[in-house]
Structure formats: C-alpha cells, structure tokens
Amino acid sequence: MDAESKQKHVHEVFESIAPKYDMMNDIISFRRHKAWRRFTMRKMEVQPGQTSLDLCCGTCDWTIALARASGKGKTVGLDFSRNMLDVGQAKVNKLGLGGQISLIQGNAMDLPFEDNSFDYVTIGFGLRNIPDIVKTLKEMKRVVKPGGKIFCLEMSKPTWQPFKAIFYFYFEKLLPLLGKWFAKRQDQYRWLPESLKTFPDLQELAELFRTVGMRNVKAYPLSGGVGALHIGTKGNEGA
C-alpha cells in the first residue's frame, strides 16, 4: 500500500470506528492501555503551566490527562479524523476544559505550529498509522521547545517465546473477531495487526528517534513487549 492509499484507508477506518473506539480499546487491550498511559504520565512529570501537543489525539483521553496535569497550561490535540475529534470534544466539554484544550483537525506530517512551541509533544497509538514515520518525528522535534521532550506510546512486538506466539495468534486471529462481535467492524479491526507488521520494533524506533536528532533517547517495553514507550529530548541548540 503506497503512502496516499494508506492515509486514505486509515482515515476511513478511524472515521467508522470512532463511536466505539474507547470501548474497543478497553476490550482488546484488557484495559492495559490505561496502565501504559499512567506509566507514561509518571515519566513525563508535567509541571503546572507547561504546554503540550497531543498528536493523533483520537477521543482525547491523553489530551485530557495532559491538561489536568498542567493545571492551566495550554493543551492542543490534533487528529485527522473529524469523527474522533467530535467524540473527544464532547468529553472536553463535559469536563469543562474547553478553555484550556483546543482540538484541531490536521496532518501529523505537516504540523500547523511555529518552531519551539510546546514543552511536550506526544503521540499515542498513532505513529504506526502514519505513512512517513521519520517525517512525523521531525515535525514533533521541530515544534517542541529546546530542552522539551517527545513521547511516543505505541503497540510493539514481543520477542520472547512462547508469549510471542500467543500474542500474534490473539492479535491476528482473535482481535478481528472481537471487532466483528462488539463493534460490527471486522474488516476495520484487521487493520490493527496489519499496521504492526512493517512498524519498527523497540530498538529500531529508538534508533529513528536518534536519527532525527533527539537526545537521551529511552525505550521502555510494556506488558512483555506488547506496547512500548519511547522518549526523546530536544537539544538546547533548537531545531
């Protein structure tokens, strides 16, 4: 699948699954995604007043966590799916955070922000869906402030047996059936295992962070390597 076809396909997938996205995340991850995000927030140590950009923000759970952690710090969520953003905006409004959180429909490979704009730039469960990973990481680095950090929370690839075999059986065979049963979207949930096949593993993604110029790169496997957290710091010399 070429870059344009992938982008179109992924957009269609997320537009269609938006209403049941949160429910399905809980089901297919056994709620581990919530524990992973809590771990990530502890690593971030967000301070009052700090600013964040959350890419591929989806239904905005991480965006909301960032806003709450920063007190009154400006928080921006960006996603290419209008339907996902509509679900997220409803959450933001319900919590009374509309004055602090701004949601924007946009492209993670071409961010509409000035250089050195945010203390943190995050992306959760979205990088593997973007056609050009390196371009996205470069954009994340560009808009984060000198000394600021980028965080990527994503699915990854277990390496030890027999857990690896069990994971791939579940991921490739059972997960689409869960999509069929609970969300009436079997074809869309086939995309999740497909998207992981060509995605970099833990160390490969860490190396891409270094390739774009991020410093002090750290990579943490989560739940036996099913997920991964990558952290990089932008040097004080700027972009």
Sequence and secondary structure as in RCSB ss.txt:
>XXXX:A:sequence
MDAESKQKHVHEVFESIAPKYDMMNDIISFRRHKAWRRFTMRKMEVQPGQTSLDLCCGTCDWTIALARASGKGKT
VGLDFSRNMLDVGQAKVNKLGLGGQISLIQGNAMDLPFEDNSFDYVTIGFGLRNIPDIVKTLKEMKRVVKPGGKI
FCLEMSKPTWQPFKAIFYFYFEKLLPLLGKWFAKRQDQYRWLPESLKTFPDLQELAELFRTVGMRNVKAYPLSGG
VGALHIGTKGNEGA
>XXXX:A:secstr
  HHHHHHHHHHHHHHHGGGHHHHHHHHHTTHHHHHHHHHHHHH   TT  EEEET TT HHHHHHHHHHTT  E
EEEES HHHHHHHHHHHHHTT TTTEEEEE  TTS  S TT EEEEEEES GGGSS HHHHHHHHHHHEEEEEEE
EEEEE    STTHHHHHHHIIIIIHHHHHHHHHS HHHHHHHHHHHHTS  HHHHHHHHHHTT EEEEEEEEGGG
TEEEEEEE  TT  
